[in-house]
Amino acid sequence: MHRAWLLEKLDKMLVIPLEKRIENTPIKQVQEFVRRQPQCFERTCLEGHVTGSAFLLSYDLSKVLLTEHKKLDKWLQLGGHSDGNPNTAQVAYREAIEESGIKDLVFLSDDIMDVDVHLIPKTEKEPQHFHYDIRFFLKAPHNATFKVSAESHELKWFRPEEVQNLKTDRSLLRLVEIWKKIAAYEFEVDIREQSS
């Protein structure tokens, strides 16, 4: 079953106790859609489709690269359509490279870091539909420079406190909260290693 990889990753997310999550994310809603819809990775699935996102952090984890999205006119993480690929980690990786021009990215974890379900408005080409977004955290190489793609008005590195003031959505702010926890953990590990 081509959906098994994603369903297994989503099951792993459900093991995390609710009180340890940043907020109650729609994991079960995404699972239900993926189980019910065999064409969930295809854009032709008009009800909605699975997408992959990359929350791309700088090498030192101090900044995130966001896109000012042309179609949605707000600041978002990098990402896009699966286009038939059931491995959403590969989708997130591909989209991060396509939208930033930065290569040699590294996953901070093989695990899904967050999921979101959001409504995409109707356009001339597509009816209103849902994106079932699967999110991964990636790290750019040292001194990475980006190139703005045709999908963006602009790309820019932001510190966590700067993201709060952007025109964005609640789910990006949730990613920032997860990022803060990761950065704090990495700092604690560094301190322990230096003192041992």
ChimeraX attribute file (.defattr): number of C-alpha atoms within 10 A of each C-alpha:
attribute: neighborCount
match mode: 1-to-1
recipient: residues
	/A:1	6
	/A:2	13
	/A:3	18
	/A:4	13
	/A:5	12
	/A:6	19
	/A:7	16
	/A:8	11
	/A:9	13
	/A:10	21
	/A:11	13
	/A:12	12
	/A:13	19
	/A:14	13
	/A:15	8
	/A:16	10
	/A:17	8
	/A:18	11
	/A:19	8
	/A:20	8
	/A:21	13
	/A:22	13
	/A:23	11
	/A:24	9
	/A:25	18
	/A:26	13
	/A:27	18
	/A:28	13
	/A:29	13
	/A:30	23
	/A:31	17
	/A:32	11
	/A:33	16
	/A:34	20
	/A:35	13
	/A:36	10
	/A:37	14
	/A:38	13
	/A:39	19
	/A:40	26
	/A:41	24
	/A:42	18
	/A:43	18
	/A:44	13
	/A:45	15
	/A:46	14
	/A:47	14
	/A:48	24
	/A:49	26
	/A:50	28
	/A:51	30
	/A:52	28
	/A:53	29
	/A:54	28
	/A:55	26
	/A:56	28
	/A:57	25
	/A:58	20
	/A:59	17
	/A:60	13
	/A:61	17
	/A:62	14
	/A:63	20
	/A:64	24
	/A:65	23
	/A:66	25
	/A:67	24
	/A:68	22
	/A:69	18
	/A:70	13
	/A:71	12
	/A:72	12
	/A:73	13
	/A:74	16
	/A:75	23
	/A:76	25
	/A:77	22
	/A:78	27
	/A:79	25
	/A:80	22
	/A:81	21
	/A:82	25
	/A:83	15
	/A:84	17
	/A:85	18
	/A:86	22
	/A:87	16
	/A:88	25
	/A:89	24
	/A:90	15
	/A:91	25
	/A:92	28
	/A:93	25
	/A:94	20
	/A:95	21
	/A:96	26
	/A:97	19
	/A:98	19
	/A:99	21
	/A:100	22
	/A:101	14
	/A:102	16
	/A:103	16
	/A:104	10
	/A:105	19
	/A:106	15
	/A:107	17
	/A:108	14
	/A:109	10
	/A:110	11
	/A:111	15
	/A:112	17
	/A:113	18
	/A:114	23
	/A:115	22
	/A:116	19
	/A:117	20
	/A:118	13
	/A:119	11
	/A:120	15
	/A:121	12
	/A:122	10
	/A:123	9
	/A:124	5
	/A:125	5
	/A:126	12
	/A:127	13
	/A:128	12
	/A:129	16
	/A:130	19
	/A:131	21
	/A:132	26
	/A:133	23
	/A:134	26
	/A:135	25
	/A:136	27
	/A:137	26
	/A:138	24
	/A:139	21
	/A:140	23
	/A:141	16
	/A:142	9
	/A:143	9
	/A:144	14
	/A:145	11
	/A:146	17
	/A:147	13
	/A:148	16
	/A:149	15
	/A:150	11
	/A:151	13
	/A:152	21
	/A:153	15
	/A:154	15
	/A:155	21
	/A:156	14
	/A:157	17
	/A:158	16
	/A:159	15
	/A:160	17
	/A:161	9
	/A:162	10
	/A:163	19
	/A:164	14
	/A:165	8
	/A:166	13
	/A:167	11
	/A:168	17
	/A:169	13
	/A:170	9
	/A:171	18
	/A:172	18
	/A:173	16
	/A:174	15
	/A:175	21
	/A:176	19
	/A:177	14
	/A:178	16
	/A:179	21
	/A:180	14
	/A:181	13
	/A:182	15
	/A:183	14
	/A:184	11
	/A:185	12
	/A:186	14
	/A:187	12
	/A:188	12
	/A:189	11
	/A:190	11
	/A:191	11
	/A:192	10
	/A:193	9
	/A:194	8
	/A:195	6
	/A:196	5
